[in-house]
Amino acid sequence: MLIYACISSHGFGHGSRTASVLAELASLKPDWRLVLSTGLPRAFLKLSLGPVPFEHRPCRWDVGVIQADALGADAPATLAALEDLDGSLPGLVEAEATWLEAQHQPLLVLGDVPPAAALLARRLQVPLVWLASFGWDTIHAPMGSGFQPWAERHRQLYAQGDLLLRCPLSLPMDWGLPEVRLGLTSSSPRLDLEWLAQDLALPPDREQVVLVSFGGLGMAMDPALLTLWPEHVFIGPDPLLATVPNGRCLPAGVRPLDLMPLTGRLITKPGYSSFCEAFSQGVGIHLVHRSGFAEAPVLEEDLRNHGWHRLLSQEAFRRGDWQLDQPLEPPRRGPLAVDGATTAARALISLLEGRSALPMGPGFRI
């Protein structure tokens, strides 16, 4: 069996989520072949999947939202990119379909969550499963009148799927599909914690250790702000953090997730995979407000409901008012289940081995 995962190039969170599911799938079905088709860097994919073998097809299946930084959205640039991508999709679909046909293996397309994955599945007449907490239809629709035709087209393509693996912390996905509801989808830390703490000279009290992570685009910040919090040690992927005594740069080969068992708090933007990882590792989230992206207010509300947290304005973040001396606000509801990756992997196996009672679309064949 070949699992062909079309993964959004919009951000690392989509890759992390899919990797958590595929890693579980590989543990249950080690003979299944995993192909990741995405514009995300191979080095990131390898770090996310660890020892799990995979193949990489460097393809760009979607646009997502063009951003200047982790907190800003550029609507005109996004619209132009959608139009540009549209011209290249027919060639991409045909090239990948030809390659997949040459593999002579049973096939499933897993989409997280480029609408164009439906074009490939339809061309090959193979099952299509979405792994999603939102679709680009819901994200693009509020961005202006010019996005309405795109949002409707996305919605039509999503409706061609056979199954939705619905992640928690999700937006509406009214695509008329059978679905399996998941718990948190997160991988597990892989590194020796004692070695990591010694290598980074971390204090033994995890409440003094703060992870600063804003995803693949990062977020420019003045490292001098760290000196406002001399009792804390800050770690993140930005090399500038290491220019001050209480700052550390995340070493190569270390994921933010690997560090979370040693971390008390995370300063970040609204992000699905970051939330899943922090929730699963008991890390409090200091959330920097984001506007112009439809997922952000939903994630902020879900954080209030399910995670220990504090909320920061962008202005407070930029002046260093990070509230690290304040207690975390408790969640208004209980924690979420942490078995989402396992549930998703088992649902894929059940579907492909014919144990699912879910109705499949007319193009379904294995």
Order of alpha helices (4+ residues) and beta strands (2+ residues): beta-alpha-beta-alpha-beta-alpha-beta-alpha-beta-alpha-alpha-beta-beta-alpha-beta-beta-beta-alpha-beta-alpha-beta-alpha-beta-alpha-alpha
